[in-house]
Structures are given as structure tokens and as C-alpha cells.
Amino acid sequence: MADFPFSKDVILILAEDDDGHALLTMENLREAGVRNEILRFPDGQATLDFFLNGSYGSSVYQAGCPYLLLLDIRMPRLSGVEVLETLRRTPPFHTLPVIVLTTSDDPREVERCYTLGCNSYIVKPVDFIAFSEALRRLGKFILIIKVPDSKS
């Protein structure tokens, strides 16, 4: 797979509390050819702190830079649904591309996330091999999508 960013400076935000899932996600995105910067946040509150307060830890939000959020639903402090709901009602983040990446296949949760404005909803398979393959496919998808620049 070619090593090129899907858009010049897109930064991937991975909101994932499970260390194993986060590592597997990042490794499989790299295997699919995604070479963009990936910032990982361990819970919903950390994710919102980054976007709404401009930083979390050593990560600083860059206005005008395009971002893509990979969002787990079941996280401590604030759930992914709460993160999505807050971002969608907060300009300029109401248009931030959000891909929900979670273990929940509950139809009510899927519908709720789409109603709140997620762009895609992907269920993490329980089986390791199937999970890895799903992530590689996600990486290939990420390579071809266009992401708008963030606003200030």
C-alpha cells in the first residue's frame, strides 16, 4: 500500500479508552497506508477538552487544520454519544467528520448516533482477525475521503 496522507495535513483523533483496541486500530490503519498523525485520547472528557479548550496534555488544537474523529461510544467520564452531541451543537465542530467505532450493535444506539450527526457507524467485531480486517478496510476508506478544514 502506498504511503501517502489522504489529505495533506488531516489529523486523526482516536477517542478510545481501551489500550488494546487503540493500539490495534493504529497498527491496522498504518498497515492500510494511513500515515497521517494520529492523536489518541483516553476518554470522552479528554476528547472534548482538546476540541473545546484547545488542548489536552501535550496535544494542541490547530485552527484551520482538518480533523477526522474516530469515536468509541463506551468510554469513561463522558460517553462517545455525549461527545458527539456536544460537538454537533458547538460551532465550528458541528461539521467535524465523525466515524463511530464501537462494540455496540444496538439498533437504538446506531440510530441515535446518526440522528446526532455521525458520518459513519462501524461495529468492532469481537473476533481478532475480523476486527483487524475491519480496521484495514476503514484505513482504505480513510485514504479516499475528503475532510474539510476546521474553522477557528
Backbone as a chain_set.jsonl record, in Angstrom:
{"seq": "MADFPFSKDVILILAEDDDGHALLTMENLREAGVRNEILRFPDGQATLDFFLNGSYGSSVYQAGCPYLLLLDIRMPRLSGVEVLETLRRTPPFHTLPVIVLTTSDDPREVERCYTLGCNSYIVKPVDFIAFSEALRRLGKFILIIKVPDSKS", "coords": {"N": [[0.853, -1.178, 0.0], [0.516, 2.228, -0.76], [2.383, 4.864, 0.778], [0.967, 7.56, 1.764], [-0.591, 10.617, 2.729], [-4.154, 10.935, 3.2], [-5.246, 13.382, 2.893], [-3.588, 16.379, 2.763], [-2.792, 17.465, 5.451], [-4.422, 16.199, 7.347], [-5.47, 15.356, 10.564], [-5.917, 12.583, 12.539], [-8.144, 11.866, 15.117], [-8.318, 9.751, 17.722], [-10.577, 8.569, 19.837], [-10.571, 6.557, 22.331], [-10.87, 4.334, 24.953], [-9.845, 1.824, 25.578], [-6.75, 0.377, 25.752], [-5.672, -1.761, 24.226], [-7.462, -1.93, 22.023], [-7.001, 0.604, 20.953], [-4.278, 0.477, 20.193], [-4.376, -1.634, 18.327], [-6.093, -0.492, 16.438], [-4.575, 1.734, 15.521], [-2.286, 0.401, 14.49], [-3.42, -1.167, 12.411], [-4.52, 0.806, 10.77], [-2.159, 1.992, 9.912], [-1.067, -0.187, 8.51], [-2.845, -0.211, 6.415], [-2.01, 1.928, 4.994], [-2.323, 4.512, 5.93], [-0.743, 7.361, 6.902], [-0.938, 9.618, 8.321], [-0.875, 11.921, 11.106], [-1.853, 10.624, 14.234], [-3.762, 11.258, 16.986], [-4.37, 10.138, 20.177], [-6.973, 9.89, 22.525], [-7.949, 9.164, 25.853], [-10.551, 9.132, 26.891], [-13.95, 10.444, 26.862], [-14.101, 13.031, 27.99], [-11.463, 14.006, 27.781], [-11.266, 14.149, 25.019], [-13.189, 16.118, 24.39], [-12.01, 18.242, 25.829], [-9.752, 18.712, 24.271], [-10.881, 19.627, 21.797], [-12.697, 21.715, 22.605], [-11.359, 23.279, 24.523], [-8.929, 23.677, 23.41], [-6.643, 22.197, 23.92], [-5.081, 19.185, 25.179], [-3.201, 17.596, 27.463], [-0.108, 17.269, 25.918], [-1.056, 17.755, 23.427], [-2.182, 20.044, 21.05], [-4.857, 21.877, 19.757], [-5.24, 22.825, 16.381], [-6.394, 25.455, 14.751], [-7.998, 25.66, 11.621], [-6.823, 23.419, 10.611], [-7.5, 20.267, 9.127], [-9.5, 17.771, 10.675], [-10.35, 14.414, 11.628], [-12.531, 12.496, 13.427], [-12.384, 9.505, 15.163], [-14.504, 7.737, 16.976], [-15.16, 6.121, 19.96], [-17.969, 4.697, 21.648], [-18.546, 3.757, 24.249], [-17.094, 4.986, 26.842], [-15.152, 6.135, 29.671], [-15.906, 8.842, 31.998], [-17.067, 10.78, 30.042], [-19.403, 9.71, 27.693], [-19.102, 8.512, 24.28], [-21.375, 9.228, 22.865], [-22.227, 11.495, 24.28], [-20.059, 13.146, 23.705], [-20.298, 13.386, 20.896], [-22.831, 14.604, 20.744], [-22.318, 17.064, 22.04], [-20.292, 18.182, 20.38], [-21.708, 18.474, 17.963], [-23.504, 20.491, 18.508], [-21.919, 22.651, 18.828], [-20.524, 25.222, 17.253], [-17.33, 25.619, 15.811], [-17.541, 22.904, 15.331], [-19.672, 21.435, 14.499], [-19.658, 20.377, 11.98], [-17.556, 18.645, 11.92], [-16.008, 15.74, 10.731], [-17.119, 12.587, 11.823], [-16.544, 9.326, 12.722], [-18.062, 6.72, 14.152], [-16.751, 4.192, 16.072], [-17.199, 1.313, 17.473], [-18.122, -1.24, 19.923], [-20.791, -1.712, 20.208], [-23.752, -2.924, 18.804], [-26.332, -2.223, 19.021], [-29.401, -1.384, 17.709], [-30.832, 0.916, 18.474], [-28.846, 2.559, 19.487], [-27.251, 2.906, 17.236], [-29.064, 4.299, 15.58], [-29.453, 6.58, 17.173], [-26.868, 7.761, 17.145], [-26.583, 8.383, 14.413], [-28.727, 10.154, 14.192], [-27.782, 12.197, 15.779], [-25.752, 13.053, 14.174], [-23.444, 11.607, 13.308], [-21.055, 10.547, 10.841], [-20.465, 8.004, 9.949], [-21.017, 4.666, 11.151], [-19.433, 2.142, 12.68], [-19.226, -1.173, 13.655], [-17.162, -2.799, 15.934], [-15.856, -5.888, 15.332], [-15.958, -8.837, 17.417], [-14.174, -10.955, 17.136], [-10.693, -11.291, 16.752], [-9.275, -11.428, 14.237], [-11.273, -10.666, 12.424], [-11.78, -8.101, 13.428], [-9.318, -6.839, 12.933], [-9.293, -6.944, 10.126], [-11.551, -5.356, 9.536], [-10.614, -2.891, 10.436], [-8.465, -2.451, 8.685], [-9.886, -2.136, 6.319], [-11.302, 0.163, 7.003], [-9.133, 1.91, 7.115], [-8.405, 1.996, 4.391], [-10.683, 3.209, 3.389], [-10.494, 5.686, 4.675], [-8.319, 6.707, 3.328], [-9.384, 7.644, 0.939], [-11.381, 9.529, 1.374], [-12.569, 12.925, 1.56], [-11.824, 15.61, 3.697], [-13.031, 18.425, 5.401], [-11.368, 21.554, 6.17], [-10.838, 22.612, 9.535], [-12.581, 25.156, 11.344], [-11.807, 28.309, 12.899]], "CA": [[0.0, 0.0, 0.0], [1.282, 3.459, -0.86], [2.472, 5.673, 1.984], [0.629, 8.942, 1.478], [-1.732, 11.059, 3.526], [-5.366, 11.039, 2.401], [-5.361, 14.806, 2.659], [-2.267, 16.865, 3.157], [-2.465, 17.59, 6.872], [-5.507, 15.713, 8.195], [-5.076, 14.714, 11.81], [-6.917, 11.652, 13.05], [-8.339, 11.861, 16.559], [-8.833, 8.455, 18.149], [-11.128, 8.616, 21.188], [-10.679, 5.132, 22.654], [-10.37, 4.097, 26.307], [-9.19, 0.522, 25.674], [-5.399, 0.457, 25.19], [-5.516, -2.788, 23.197], [-8.198, -1.512, 20.825], [-6.327, 1.773, 20.389], [-3.061, 0.004, 19.524], [-4.798, -2.409, 17.159], [-6.633, 0.458, 15.467], [-3.475, 2.494, 14.927], [-1.456, -0.515, 13.692], [-4.114, -1.562, 11.191], [-4.603, 1.979, 9.893], [-0.83, 2.113, 9.307], [-0.966, -1.264, 7.521], [-3.676, 0.153, 5.27], [-1.348, 3.011, 4.276], [-2.581, 5.819, 6.535], [0.494, 7.857, 7.529], [-1.245, 10.882, 8.978], [-0.73, 11.97, 12.556], [-2.988, 10.11, 14.995], [-3.748, 11.637, 18.393], [-5.289, 9.256, 20.91], [-7.48, 10.412, 23.784], [-8.406, 8.0, 26.609], [-11.95, 9.201, 27.325], [-14.736, 11.493, 26.234], [-13.755, 14.357, 28.515], [-10.188, 14.41, 27.179], [-11.566, 14.49, 23.63], [-13.827, 17.448, 24.393], [-11.023, 19.234, 26.265], [-8.928, 19.033, 23.11], [-11.615, 20.45, 20.837], [-13.341, 22.905, 23.151], [-10.426, 24.109, 25.281], [-7.749, 23.913, 22.581], [-5.505, 21.329, 24.208], [-5.164, 18.126, 26.177], [-1.816, 17.148, 27.623], [0.805, 17.969, 25.011], [-1.721, 17.928, 22.138], [-2.782, 21.369, 20.912], [-5.759, 22.018, 18.617], [-4.753, 23.773, 15.377], [-7.492, 26.003, 13.957], [-7.726, 25.635, 10.196], [-6.306, 22.105, 10.245], [-8.591, 19.299, 9.034], [-9.512, 16.676, 11.633], [-11.317, 13.337, 11.487], [-12.673, 11.878, 14.743], [-12.784, 8.111, 15.306], [-15.094, 7.881, 18.301], [-15.756, 4.992, 20.671], [-19.172, 5.125, 22.362], [-18.483, 3.403, 25.676], [-15.862, 5.493, 27.441], [-15.354, 6.742, 30.993], [-16.062, 10.288, 32.206], [-18.132, 11.188, 29.116], [-19.552, 8.719, 26.631], [-18.962, 9.0, 22.918], [-22.636, 9.879, 22.486], [-22.184, 12.844, 24.858], [-19.069, 13.896, 22.923], [-20.915, 13.677, 19.604], [-23.913, 15.567, 20.975], [-21.706, 18.364, 22.348], [-19.611, 18.709, 19.196], [-22.684, 18.833, 16.934], [-24.19, 21.746, 18.839], [-20.889, 23.653, 19.096], [-19.742, 25.687, 16.109], [-17.341, 25.161, 14.426], [-17.372, 21.45, 15.291], [-20.892, 20.759, 14.057], [-19.386, 19.709, 10.699], [-16.394, 17.771, 12.074], [-16.307, 14.36, 10.352], [-17.065, 11.664, 12.955], [-16.81, 7.92, 12.468], [-18.221, 5.983, 15.402], [-16.073, 2.895, 16.005], [-17.594, 0.822, 18.779], [-18.546, -2.64, 20.016], [-22.248, -1.787, 20.324], [-24.545, -3.034, 17.584], [-27.711, -1.936, 19.408], [-30.019, -0.534, 16.682], [-31.213, 2.226, 19.04], [-27.624, 3.351, 19.598], [-26.889, 3.257, 15.855], [-29.988, 5.358, 15.154], [-29.174, 7.8, 17.952], [-25.635, 8.385, 16.659], [-26.872, 9.002, 13.116], [-29.6, 11.301, 14.449], [-26.917, 13.254, 16.316], [-24.901, 13.574, 13.108], [-22.207, 10.915, 12.943], [-20.961, 10.32, 9.405], [-20.46, 6.558, 9.75], [-21.079, 3.895, 12.383], [-18.782, 0.865, 12.421], [-19.189, -2.053, 14.819], [-15.923, -3.565, 16.071], [-16.112, -7.319, 15.521], [-15.355, -9.426, 18.613], [-13.078, -11.795, 16.67], [-9.476, -10.513, 16.483], [-8.979, -11.37, 12.804], [-12.325, -9.855, 11.797], [-11.559, -6.73, 13.869], [-8.162, -6.339, 12.181], [-9.712, -6.739, 8.733], [-12.447, -4.195, 9.508], [-9.789, -1.691, 10.589], [-7.734, -2.235, 7.429], [-10.864, -1.588, 5.37], [-11.516, 1.543, 7.418], [-7.949, 2.665, 6.676], [-8.518, 2.214, 2.943], [-11.748, 4.198, 3.23], [-9.948, 6.973, 5.108], [-7.405, 7.207, 2.297], [-10.055, 8.229, -0.231], [-12.383, 10.54, 1.689], [-12.154, 14.322, 1.683], [-12.149, 16.162, 5.012], [-12.92, 19.881, 5.368], [-10.529, 22.201, 7.17], [-11.583, 23.091, 10.699], [-12.679, 26.607, 11.46], [-11.129, 28.794, 14.118]], "C": [[0.893, 1.233, 0.0], [1.273, 4.206, 0.464], [2.201, 7.119, 1.613], [-0.548, 9.345, 2.347], [-2.957, 11.208, 2.643], [-5.73, 12.474, 2.133], [-4.148, 15.39, 3.345], [-1.973, 16.831, 4.661], [-3.55, 17.077, 7.805], [-4.941, 15.002, 9.416], [-6.229, 13.836, 12.269], [-6.952, 11.744, 14.566], [-8.981, 10.53, 16.901], [-9.265, 8.57, 19.607], [-11.47, 7.181, 21.585], [-10.076, 4.878, 24.03], [-9.61, 2.791, 26.452], [-7.823, 0.569, 24.975], [-5.177, -0.546, 24.058], [-6.227, -2.423, 21.91], [-7.522, -0.326, 20.149], [-5.084, 1.352, 19.606], [-3.406, -0.753, 18.246], [-5.33, -1.495, 16.057], [-5.499, 1.195, 14.763], [-2.6, 1.602, 14.039], [-2.132, -0.88, 12.373], [-4.339, -0.394, 10.236], [-3.262, 2.186, 9.186], [-0.642, 1.042, 8.231], [-1.766, -0.958, 6.263], [-3.084, 1.322, 4.489], [-1.58, 4.392, 4.836], [-1.328, 6.254, 7.298], [0.29, 9.184, 8.248], [-1.023, 10.78, 10.478], [-2.009, 11.443, 13.198], [-2.79, 10.524, 16.448], [-4.778, 10.782, 19.104], [-5.666, 9.903, 22.241], [-8.192, 9.286, 24.53], [-9.857, 8.024, 27.075], [-12.643, 10.384, 26.652], [-14.378, 12.886, 26.704], [-12.453, 14.87, 27.907], [-10.402, 14.847, 25.726], [-12.205, 15.87, 23.547], [-12.869, 18.536, 24.847], [-10.158, 19.669, 25.087], [-9.669, 19.981, 22.165], [-12.13, 21.761, 21.429], [-12.394, 23.84, 23.891], [-9.115, 24.342, 24.545], [-6.558, 23.034, 22.885], [-5.91, 20.222, 25.18], [-3.765, 17.555, 26.274], [-0.909, 17.957, 26.721], [0.186, 18.2, 23.632], [-2.457, 19.26, 22.099], [-3.617, 21.411, 19.635], [-5.226, 23.106, 17.684], [-5.921, 24.243, 14.522], [-7.08, 26.021, 12.489], [-7.176, 24.311, 9.703], [-7.479, 21.129, 10.142], [-8.405, 18.138, 10.021], [-10.575, 15.656, 11.236], [-11.341, 12.608, 12.829], [-13.156, 10.439, 14.614], [-13.217, 7.961, 16.755], [-15.687, 6.582, 18.831], [-16.964, 5.532, 21.447], [-19.048, 4.905, 23.866], [-17.119, 3.786, 26.245], [-16.174, 6.068, 28.814], [-15.456, 8.269, 30.914], [-17.168, 10.869, 31.344], [-18.208, 10.133, 28.028], [-19.322, 9.354, 25.264], [-20.212, 9.698, 22.424], [-22.666, 11.304, 23.028], [-21.19, 13.732, 24.116], [-19.683, 14.327, 21.59], [-21.986, 14.749, 19.742], [-23.35, 16.971, 21.222], [-21.044, 18.976, 21.121], [-20.611, 19.185, 18.142], [-23.435, 20.122, 17.244], [-23.205, 22.901, 19.086], [-20.171, 24.054, 17.812], [-18.311, 25.917, 16.56], [-17.336, 23.642, 14.267], [-18.617, 20.694, 14.817], [-20.72, 20.06, 12.711], [-18.156, 18.798, 10.752], [-16.758, 16.352, 11.649], [-16.089, 13.411, 11.534], [-17.444, 10.265, 12.484], [-16.881, 7.233, 13.825], [-17.643, 4.591, 15.182], [-16.243, 2.246, 17.376], [-18.0, -0.65, 18.751], [-20.062, -2.787, 20.028], [-22.929, -1.876, 18.958], [-26.034, -2.834, 17.878], [-28.329, -0.977, 18.392], [-30.436, 0.844, 17.203], [-29.99, 3.137, 19.15], [-27.152, 3.801, 18.208], [-27.759, 4.423, 15.39], [-29.701, 6.668, 15.881], [-27.928, 8.517, 17.437], [-25.848, 9.047, 15.294], [-27.772, 10.223, 13.276], [-28.787, 12.482, 14.968], [-25.911, 13.772, 15.289], [-23.593, 12.865, 12.867], [-22.226, 10.658, 11.436], [-20.979, 8.843, 9.044], [-20.472, 5.889, 11.121], [-20.542, 2.508, 12.067], [-18.735, 0.065, 13.717], [-17.879, -2.834, 14.805], [-16.285, -5.034, 16.245], [-15.383, -7.837, 16.766], [-14.116, -10.241, 18.244], [-11.884, -10.933, 16.256], [-9.212, -10.349, 14.993], [-10.005, -10.499, 12.085], [-12.168, -8.379, 12.173], [-10.404, -6.108, 13.085], [-8.541, -6.041, 10.737], [-10.638, -5.524, 8.607], [-11.648, -2.894, 9.604], [-8.965, -1.408, 9.336], [-8.663, -1.655, 6.366], [-11.181, -0.137, 5.701], [-10.346, 2.408, 6.959], [-7.999, 2.959, 5.192], [-9.594, 3.245, 2.639], [-11.231, 5.597, 3.575], [-9.028, 7.569, 4.041], [-8.107, 7.914, 1.151], [-11.066, 9.321, 0.101], [-11.758, 11.929, 1.765], [-12.656, 14.858, 3.012], [-12.007, 17.674, 4.962], [-11.956, 20.391, 6.425], [-11.409, 22.626, 8.334], [-11.606, 24.606, 10.67], [-11.961, 27.024, 12.729], [-12.024, 28.802, 15.304]], "O": [[1.912, 1.267, 0.689], [0.278, 4.186, 1.189], [3.113, 7.831, 1.192], [-1.404, 8.52, 2.666], [-2.837, 11.566, 1.471], [-6.481, 12.743, 1.196], [-3.74, 14.92, 4.407], [-0.992, 16.218, 5.082], [-3.592, 17.489, 8.964], [-4.051, 14.158, 9.308], [-7.369, 14.288, 12.373], [-5.911, 11.705, 15.221], [-10.07, 10.219, 16.419], [-8.427, 8.659, 20.505], [-12.523, 6.658, 21.22], [-8.902, 5.172, 24.255], [-8.799, 2.658, 27.369], [-7.744, 0.775, 23.764], [-4.562, -0.213, 23.046], [-5.67, -2.584, 20.823], [-7.47, -0.253, 18.922], [-4.863, 1.818, 18.488], [-2.791, -0.532, 17.203], [-5.046, -1.707, 14.878], [-5.475, 1.266, 13.534], [-2.215, 2.015, 12.946], [-1.48, -0.899, 11.329], [-4.348, -0.585, 9.019], [-3.229, 2.518, 8.001], [-0.116, 1.332, 7.156], [-1.405, -1.396, 5.17], [-3.602, 1.675, 3.429], [-1.083, 5.368, 4.274], [-0.907, 5.58, 8.238], [1.247, 9.794, 8.725], [-0.989, 9.687, 11.042], [-3.112, 11.773, 12.764], [-1.781, 10.187, 17.067], [-5.931, 10.709, 18.68], [-4.813, 10.394, 22.979], [-8.955, 8.532, 23.926], [-10.344, 7.026, 27.605], [-12.018, 11.201, 25.976], [-14.353, 13.825, 25.908], [-12.356, 16.046, 27.555], [-9.784, 15.807, 25.266], [-11.805, 16.695, 22.725], [-12.903, 19.644, 24.312], [-9.868, 20.854, 24.927], [-9.133, 21.021, 21.781], [-12.005, 22.811, 20.799], [-12.595, 25.054, 23.892], [-8.277, 25.119, 25.003], [-5.55, 23.107, 22.182], [-6.915, 20.307, 25.886], [-3.208, 17.084, 25.283], [-0.933, 19.187, 26.75], [0.831, 18.78, 22.758], [-3.249, 19.573, 22.987], [-3.147, 21.028, 18.564], [-4.813, 24.174, 18.136], [-6.39, 23.503, 13.656], [-5.943, 26.359, 12.16], [-7.071, 24.099, 8.495], [-8.37, 21.159, 10.99], [-7.308, 17.6, 10.175], [-11.569, 15.993, 10.592], [-10.304, 12.156, 13.314], [-14.208, 10.18, 14.029], [-12.391, 8.047, 17.664], [-16.599, 6.013, 18.231], [-16.973, 6.693, 21.854], [-19.408, 5.775, 24.658], [-16.143, 3.041, 26.152], [-17.313, 6.442, 29.095], [-15.132, 8.884, 29.898], [-18.133, 11.41, 31.884], [-17.18, 9.71, 27.5], [-19.347, 10.576, 25.118], [-20.128, 10.653, 21.651], [-23.081, 12.225, 22.325], [-21.438, 14.921, 23.919], [-19.595, 15.494, 21.207], [-22.039, 15.69, 18.95], [-23.853, 17.95, 20.671], [-21.217, 20.165, 20.852], [-20.376, 20.204, 17.493], [-23.948, 20.773, 16.334], [-23.606, 23.989, 19.5], [-19.307, 23.321, 17.33], [-18.125, 26.403, 17.676], [-17.14, 23.147, 13.157], [-18.615, 19.465, 14.744], [-21.552, 19.233, 12.338], [-17.76, 18.24, 9.729], [-17.734, 15.802, 12.16], [-15.032, 13.419, 12.166], [-18.519, 10.049, 11.924], [-15.892, 7.171, 14.556], [-18.0, 3.901, 14.227], [-15.529, 2.577, 18.322], [-18.195, -1.23, 17.682], [-20.566, -3.899, 19.869], [-22.722, -1.037, 18.081], [-26.889, -3.227, 17.085], [-27.832, 0.137, 18.226], [-30.398, 1.826, 16.462], [-30.089, 4.344, 18.931], [-26.711, 4.937, 18.032], [-27.25, 5.415, 14.869], [-29.708, 7.738, 15.272], [-27.926, 9.741, 17.307], [-25.35, 10.146, 15.051], [-27.599, 11.218, 12.572], [-29.071, 13.633, 14.634], [-25.286, 14.811, 15.503], [-22.691, 13.454, 12.271], [-23.294, 10.563, 10.831], [-21.447, 8.465, 7.97], [-20.009, 6.453, 12.112], [-21.134, 1.778, 11.273], [-18.267, 0.554, 14.745], [-17.524, -3.453, 13.801], [-16.956, -5.39, 17.214], [-14.318, -7.333, 17.122], [-13.12, -10.216, 18.967], [-12.036, -9.968, 15.506], [-8.95, -9.237, 14.535], [-9.645, -9.686, 11.234], [-12.394, -7.502, 11.34], [-10.507, -4.97, 12.625], [-8.156, -5.009, 10.188], [-10.511, -4.748, 7.66], [-11.969, -1.913, 8.933], [-8.785, -0.248, 8.964], [-8.263, -0.78, 5.599], [-11.314, 0.697, 4.805], [-10.55, 3.519, 6.469], [-7.666, 4.067, 4.773], [-9.435, 4.062, 1.733], [-11.496, 6.564, 2.861], [-8.968, 8.787, 3.873], [-7.482, 8.713, 0.453], [-11.565, 9.981, -0.81], [-10.56, 12.072, 2.007], [-13.791, 14.587, 3.405], [-10.97, 18.174, 4.525], [-11.748, 19.744, 7.452], [-12.58, 22.959, 8.15], [-10.759, 25.248, 10.05], [-11.557, 26.184, 13.533], [-11.599, 29.181, 16.396]]}, "num_chains": 1, "name": "protein.A"}
